[in-house]
Amino acid sequence: MDAKGGRVQNGFRQWLEAGSDAIPAPDVQILTSGGRKISAHSAVLAAASPVMESILDRAQKRGKSRRVIRILGVPHDAVTVFVRLIYSFGCVSLDEEEEMGRYGLHLLVLSHAYDVGWLKRACEAALALRLTAEGMVDVLLLARQCNAARLYLRCMKLLAKDFAAVKRTEAWQFLQANDPWLELEILQFLQEADLRKKRVGRKLAYQRVYEELGDAMECLQHMYMGKDGSKKNHPCSSSACYRNLQLLIQHLAVCPRRKACPRCCRMLQLLRLHSALCDGSPQQDCRVPLCSHFKLRMQRQKEGKEEEDTWQLLVKKVKVARVMSSLSKRKGQEGVHEQFALCTTTARTSD
């Protein structure tokens, strides 16, 4: 609300506090459908709506003693609620929220036509909460005509989730027959949403693969070295990844056709990945099999640029996944410690 609206709000509050005798008489008549009238104050209407302010200024310049604002084509009850909400200055009661839900479409049109910004945003939020498949297309059309971007986007997202139900409505069939451009716009949005969903799915799948590779590298390190350099039991020794690595290593040791065996190739790739992630130099003794071999091989042998770039990208992704996994575990442990400390403090206080 601007400074002018704030001054009018404060002045109106002073009227109410002073009693009904202090409130000036209404000086504007709002003419609605059916010839019915609503009395209002020009100062309140002008502060809430620049469009109404312009209408009232034109009437004053023409020297009209009785100023009238015509709001036709909308039910009288909806206009009554509209005026009452303008007088609320954004402080909407529970009853007014229910009326906003009942006359939401009419109020959205009125708030857009008379440029009452806060009421338009409130109507968008109220309509978004009450969207159904049956009325989705009608609300979408109105949101488009009223430049209600938030409501329009909300309709599009819900339409994408429940498009099968929306297609069966009469409103959708009417839209297909009378507004092919909007139909095309909706179908393009659905296609983009589907492509975006697939991209996110692929990204999550890749992330899971990188995390699994990071877990495999952790298990390899624990299997042959342990975190402190000695081989002993670790939490990952009971995991499925640990057992699968053991089986692959046992198979690699006895397989007669390593170059043609898919399981051997998979294990060799894991060992090569470990060597790329291992911090030690080729001269240092790493207990993981073939670690030094792969490091020396990478130093001596120049691979194709495309293959090398792909491999380095994989190494970088696995490094990031390991760091993120480590941070998430650390945060989880800190949360457990904080909760335990809180419970301990509470128990001591109660004692």
N, C-alpha and C positions, 0 to 999 in steps of 0.2 A: 504494500500500500504506500502511495506517495505521501508527501508532506501535507498536501491539501486534504487528502482523505483522512489523514490522522487528525488534523485540526477539526474536521467535521465530526469525526467519531467522538473526539473529546467533548465537543460542544453538544452533541446529541446525548452523551452520557450525563452531562450537566443538566440538560433538560429533564431527563428521567429522574435524576436525584432531587431536583427542585420540585417535582410533582407535575401533574397533568396541566395545571394552570400556567406553568412556565413554558410549555411546549407551544411554539407558534402554530398557527393554523396552516394546513396544507395549502400550497399554492399551485399545485399541478394536478391535472386529471389524466389518468392513464385509461384510454379507451380500448376495451378488449372485444372479442367476438361476442355477438349477441347484443351489442350496445351497452354492455355493463361497464361500470367505471370503478377505478381504484384511486383514492386520494393519496397524494405523496408530497414530499418536500423537495423542492428543486435543488436545494443545497446538497441533500443526500444523494440524489440521482446524479447530479453533475460531478460530485466527487467520486462516485463509483464507476461512471461510464463516460468516457470522452465523447461518445456518439450522442448520448442524451444531452450532454452539456452543449454540444453544437446545435442540437434541435431547440433547446431552450433559449440559447443565445439568439438564434434566428427569429424565434417568436418574440423575444424582447425587443429586438431591433425594429421589427415591424409594428411595434406599439400595441401588441395584443395584450389585453388585460387578463384574459383567461388563457393560460397555456395548457395545451393538450398534446399528449404523446400517444400515437395510435400504435397498438401492438395487436395486429389482427392475424388470423390464420393459425392461432395457437389457442388451446383451451383456456378458458378464463381461470380455472384453478391453477394451471401451470404458471400463468402470469402472476397470480397472487403469490405463489411460492417464490417466484423469481424476485418480486419486489421485497418480500419478507427476508429473503437471503441477502439482498442488497443492504437492507437495514441492519442485518446482523454483523456487517463489516468483517466477515470471515470467521466469526465465533459461532459455529454451527452447532445447534443442539441435536440430541438424539432423534427427536421428532422430525426435525428438518432434514436429517440424514435419511430417514425413511422416505420422506417426501421427495428428496433428491433422487432416490432410487426409483420411486414410482414415476416421476416425471423427468427422468434423466435425459431422454432424447430431446424433449422440448427445451429443457434448461440448457443443454449443450448448444442448441441452435440459438437461443436467446443470448447466452453469454458470449457466443462468437459474434453474433450480429451487433451487439451493443458493446463489445470489447471490454467485458468484465473478466480480466485475466484470471484472478484467483478462483472465481466461480467456474470458469471453463476447466481449469486444472482439476478442481474438485469433482466436476461432473465426469471428466475422463476417468478418474480413479474409481468413482462409484459405478460407472458403466462397465469398467474392466472387471470389477469383482462379480458382476452379475451376468457375464457373457455365457450364452448357451449356443449349442449347434443350430438351433432353430432360428435364433435372432442374430446370428453372427454376421450374415451378409448385410442385413439392414444397418447394423451398427458400423460395419466397415464402410459402407457407402456414405453414411453420415459423417464419420470421422474424416473421410477423404474430402468431403465438401466443406467441412468446417476447419480444415487444416489442423486437426487434432492428431499430431504426430505420435504422441505416446499411445493413445488409444488405437490408432491405425496399426502401429507395430505390434501391440498386444493382440489385436484381432488376427493379424497375419500369423503370429506364432501359434496361437491356439487353433487357427484354421489348419495349419500344417500338421498339428498333432492329431486332429480329429477330422481330417478332410473327407473320409468315407461317410461320416454322418452328415456333414454339411452338404455333400453332393446330392443327398436324397431330399433336401428341402426344396420347397417351391421357390424360395427366394433365390437359390442358386440357379434354378432353371430359368427364372425371370432374368437374372443377370446374364446368363449365356445368350438369351435371345435379344437383349437390349443394350448390353455394354460389353462388346467383345474385347475392347482395349483393357478394361479392368480385369476381365477373365484372363487375358494374356499376362497381365502384370502379376496376378495371383499365381498362375502356373509357373511363371519364371521364378517367383519367390520360393515356391515349393521345390523347384529343381535346385536352386541355389542352397536352400536349407538341407536338402538331401545330400548334395555334394559336400557341404560343410560338415554334416554329420559323419559322412564317410571319411573325410580328412581327419577329423578328430579321432575317429575309431582307429584309423591306421596309425596315427601318432601315438595313441595309447598302447596299441599293440607293439609298436617299435620300442616304446618306453619299457614295457614289460619284458621284452627280449633283452634290452640293455641291463635291466635290473637282474634278470636271471643270469646273464653272463657275469655281472659283477659278483653275484652270490657264488657262482662257480669258481671265479678267481679267488674269492675269500676261502672257499673250501679247499682249493688246491694248496693255498698257503698254509692253512691249518693242518692239512693232511701230511705235508712233508716237513714243515718247519715249526709250526705253532707260532703264536704271536710273539713269544719271547725267545724264539730260536730253538726251542726244545719240543720234541714231538710228544704231545699228550692230548687228553680228551678236551674237546671244545664243544660248545653248544651246537655247532653245525655238524658235528660227527653223527648226530642222530637224524639229520635231515635227509629227505629223498634225494636232493642234489648230491650230497656227499656219497650216498650209496651208489647212485648212478655213475659218478666219477670213478669210484672204485671198480665197478664192473667194466667200464670202458678201458681203464688202465690194465686190468687183468686180461681183457680181450686183446689189447694192443700188444701185450708182451708175447702172446702165443699165436697171433694170427699170421698165417703164411703169406697172405696177399694184402699187405698193408696199403699199397698204392691204389688198389681197386676196391678196397673194402670201405663202404660208407661210414661204418662205425669208427674205423681207424682214422679216416680222414677227418671226421668230426673231432676226435680226441687230439689229433695233431694240430688242428686249428685252434683248439682251446689252449694247448701248450704254447703255440706261437703267440696267442693273445697275451698269455701270462708273461712271456719274455718281453713283449712290448710295454707291458705295464710295470715290470720289475724294475726297481730303482737301481739295483746293483749293476756294475760293469761286467763285461764278458769274462774278465780275469777273476772276478770274485766268485766264490763257490756258492751257487744256489742249489738247494737240494731238490727242487722241482725238476723232473726229467726233461732233458733237451733244452733247458733254458739258455745255457751258455751257447749251445749249438745254434739256436735260432738267432741269438744276438750277433754272433760272429757272421752268420750267413747274411743277416741284414746289412752288416758293415761291408762285406766283400761283394755282395751281389746287388747290382742295380736292377730294380724291377721297373716294369712299365709305369709311366707317370699316372695313368688312370687307376691302375690297381693299387699303387702306393697311396694315392690320394684317398681312395675308398677305404683302405686299411687304416690310415691315420685318422680318418673321420670316425670309424668304428671305435678305435682306441679312445678317442676324445669323448665319444658318447658314453662308453662304459665307465670312464673315469668320473664323468659328471654324475652318472647313475649311482656309483659307489659313494661319492661324497654326499649326495642327497639322501641316500639310504642311511648313511651313518648319522647325518644330522637329524633325520626323523626318529631314529632309535634313541639318540641322545635326548631329544625333546621329550620322548615318551618316558624315558627313565627319570628325567627331571620332574615331569608331571607326577609320576608315582611318588617320588621323594617328597615333593611339596604336599601332596595329599596325605602322605603318612605323617609328615611333620604337623600338618594341621590337625589331624585326628589325635596325635599325641598331645598337642597343646590343649585341645578341647577336653581330653580325658583328664589332664592335670588340673584344668580349671574347675571341672565338675567335682573332682576330689577335694 
